[in-house]
Amino acid sequence: MTETEILIIGGGIAGASTAFHLAQYGRQVTLLERGEIASEASGVNAGAIGAIGWGNVPDLESHLTMGSLEIFKSLQIELSYDIEFRRSGSLQAIQTEAEYAFIQERVIALRSQGYTVDLLTTREARTLEPGISPALLGCLYMPMRAQADPKKATQAFATAAKRSGARLLLNHEVTGIHAHDDETYEVETTRSPCRAATLVIAAGAWCGGIGAMLGLRIPIVPVRGQMWASAALPPRVFHTISAAESALQWHIAPGNNDDTPPDLTHRGDQRVTRHLYGRQTRAGEIIFGGDRQLVGYHKIPDPAGIKVNHGHAAEVLPFLCELPIQRTWAGLMPFPLDGMPLIGQNAQ
Ligand SMILES: Cc1cc2nc3c(=O)[nH]c(=O)nc-3n(C[C@H](O)[C@H](O)[C@H](O)COP(=O)(O)OP(=O)(O)OC[C@H]3O[C@@H](n4cnc5c(N)ncnc54)[C@H](O)[C@@H]3O)c2cc1C
């Protein structure tokens, strides 16, 4: 039986970073991961890091985004882990008059609240990102946004946690949890059992199942995200790139209800919008994705969705039209049903 003060379930970026920070505070930490570190969403995502500044009155979102940005910076710079972090800035393509009016209003509101965003003409945007289409109506520029290699970043947190004294137990799948009267938890795994005073549930899209082991309802559902990559090219795309279409659609109709989180690209099989994000990796691949679909725990990419996404990316960066897709992949994103972060002590 492994005895520990704090037991973390899940070795994605949430679990690995929690292990690192708790170990830094001198807490006794053990992390249980059923596979390898970063074997799910944290190893396959686009690596785009969102941030638009602290604002005049920092709110929860500013703390989470700007706080993360600082943590990624120190991982790369002070702690010397090469996670391919780069404050690249981000351009969001505006393709219709309705999108332009929406983004213009957003930029005015955000700037008045002290956030760092700008509305660029297409001509101005092309001086930053020469490959973007002259047919765009403009771009939302977010210079604080950044990028990093997601697998390297997650593995760096895990290595830093280990160096700070955390114990990482890989290939340990949690299969059952018993809450004892003495306020400790006994956790069964596919290997040896563990006992802890505090449990941290960081199991991503699988949080619901872990919660059920304790009789808790954790309102997180798996949403499939999928991506494609080109062959490696010389540097061609310098920012993270997105498009305003989904932002406007989700502003008008977030689409959530008791069983469905907001901000999905599909209702059932029906597409409601096209979502787009991507960048060029240090190795030279151009990677893009965007679809967010409720398909249970199914992780095979849908070729029709990949084709739509490739077409959308080529509308923004026309040179992609001629560039064949080399590989595709998918992963499961943990989406809370109310769209809000789920952090802190469980009230149940
Ligand atoms: C295609 C795609 C693109 C994305 N792009 C971006 C992006 O550009 N920017 C961004 O910010 N976010 C992006 N995301 C979302 C981001 O990847 C996730 O929000 C994030 O990785 C979630 O981290 P996590 O640690 O909570 O979950 P995960 O990385 O899924 O980690 C959960 C871990 O728990 C483990 N686990 C589950 N059950 C058990 C069990 N019973 N016992 C032990 N271990 C268990 C799993 O094996 C897994 O390793 C994207 C996601 C996808 C899929």
The ligand as a Tripos MOL2 file, in Angstrom:
@<TRIPOS>MOLECULE
LIG
   53    58     1     0     0
SMALL
NO_CHARGES

@<TRIPOS>ATOM
      1 C1         -7.2340   18.0900  -30.8690 C.3       1 LIG1
      2 C2         -7.1840   18.9860  -29.6640 C.ar      1 LIG1
      3 C3         -6.6880   20.2780  -29.7980 C.ar      1 LIG1
      4 C4         -6.6470   21.1280  -28.6860 C.ar      1 LIG1
      5 N1         -6.0360   22.3510  -28.7970 N.ar      1 LIG1
      6 C5         -5.8550   23.1220  -27.7000 C.ar      1 LIG1
      7 C6         -5.1050   24.3260  -27.7670 C.ar      1 LIG1
      8 O1         -4.5590   24.6880  -28.8040 O.2       1 LIG1
      9 N2         -4.9740   25.0730  -26.6380 N.ar      1 LIG1
     10 C7         -5.5320   24.6640  -25.4520 C.ar      1 LIG1
     11 O2         -5.3890   25.3870  -24.4390 O.2       1 LIG1
     12 N3         -6.2270   23.5100  -25.3530 N.ar      1 LIG1
     13 C8         -6.3820   22.7240  -26.4370 C.ar      1 LIG1
     14 N4         -7.0430   21.5340  -26.3300 N.ar      1 LIG1
     15 C9         -7.6000   21.1540  -25.0210 C.3       1 LIG1
     16 C10        -6.4950   20.6260  -24.0860 C.3       1 LIG1
     17 O3         -5.7410   19.6250  -24.7250 O.3       1 LIG1
     18 C11        -7.1360   20.0400  -22.8210 C.3       1 LIG1
     19 O4         -7.9770   21.0030  -22.2300 O.3       1 LIG1
     20 C12        -6.0830   19.6440  -21.7940 C.3       1 LIG1
     21 O5         -5.0570   18.8690  -22.3770 O.3       1 LIG1
     22 C13        -6.7440   18.8610  -20.6660 C.3       1 LIG1
     23 O6         -5.7440   18.4260  -19.7970 O.3       1 LIG1
     24 P1         -6.0770   17.3960  -18.6460 P.3       1 LIG1
     25 O7         -4.8270   17.1560  -17.9110 O.co2     1 LIG1
     26 O8         -7.2630   17.9120  -17.9000 O.co2     1 LIG1
     27 O9         -6.6090   16.0840  -19.4290 O.3       1 LIG1
     28 P2         -5.7960   14.9290  -20.2050 P.3       1 LIG1
     29 O10        -4.6110   15.4420  -20.9120 O.co2     1 LIG1
     30 O11        -6.7900   14.1760  -21.0050 O.co2     1 LIG1
     31 O12        -5.2510   14.0440  -19.0180 O.3       1 LIG1
     32 C14        -6.0730   13.2210  -18.2340 C.3       1 LIG1
     33 C15        -5.2460   12.0040  -17.8600 C.3       1 LIG1
     34 O13        -5.9800   11.2060  -16.9300 O.3       1 LIG1
     35 C16        -5.6640    9.8580  -17.1910 C.3       1 LIG1
     36 N5         -6.7100    8.9960  -16.6400 N.ar      1 LIG1
     37 C17        -8.0110    8.9190  -17.0160 C.ar      1 LIG1
     38 N6         -8.6550    7.9890  -16.2960 N.ar      1 LIG1
     39 C18        -7.7470    7.4790  -15.4260 C.ar      1 LIG1
     40 C19        -7.8070    6.4700  -14.4240 C.ar      1 LIG1
     41 N7         -8.9320    5.7870  -14.1680 N.pl3     1 LIG1
     42 N8         -6.6800    6.1900  -13.7190 N.ar      1 LIG1
     43 C20        -5.5200    6.8670  -13.9610 C.ar      1 LIG1
     44 N9         -5.4060    7.8150  -14.9170 N.ar      1 LIG1
     45 C21        -6.5050    8.1200  -15.6390 C.ar      1 LIG1
     46 C22        -5.5980    9.7820  -18.7170 C.3       1 LIG1
     47 O14        -4.8590    8.6580  -19.1600 O.3       1 LIG1
     48 C23        -4.9400   11.1120  -19.0620 C.3       1 LIG1
     49 O15        -3.5430   11.0060  -19.2350 O.3       1 LIG1
     50 C24        -7.1300   20.6710  -27.4260 C.ar      1 LIG1
     51 C25        -7.5960   19.3580  -27.2980 C.ar      1 LIG1
     52 C26        -7.6230   18.5170  -28.4000 C.ar      1 LIG1
     53 C27        -8.1140   17.1050  -28.2250 C.3       1 LIG1
@<TRIPOS>BOND
     1     1     2 1
     2     2     3 ar
     3     2    52 ar
     4     3     4 ar
     5     4     5 ar
     6     4    50 ar
     7     5     6 ar
     8     6     7 ar
     9     6    13 1
    10     7     8 2
    11     7     9 ar
    12     9    10 ar
    13    10    11 2
    14    10    12 ar
    15    12    13 ar
    16    13    14 ar
    17    14    15 1
    18    14    50 ar
    19    15    16 1
    20    16    17 1
    21    16    18 1
    22    18    19 1
    23    18    20 1
    24    20    21 1
    25    20    22 1
    26    22    23 1
    27    23    24 1
    28    24    25 2
    29    24    26 1
    30    24    27 1
    31    27    28 1
    32    28    29 2
    33    28    30 1
    34    28    31 1
    35    31    32 1
    36    32    33 1
    37    33    34 1
    38    33    48 1
    39    34    35 1
    40    35    36 1
    41    35    46 1
    42    36    37 ar
    43    36    45 ar
    44    37    38 ar
    45    38    39 ar
    46    39    40 ar
    47    39    45 ar
    48    40    41 1
    49    40    42 ar
    50    42    43 ar
    51    43    44 ar
    52    44    45 ar
    53    46    47 1
    54    46    48 1
    55    48    49 1
    56    50    51 ar
    57    51    52 ar
    58    52    53 1
@<TRIPOS>SUBSTRUCTURE
     1 LIG1         1 GROUP 0 **** ****
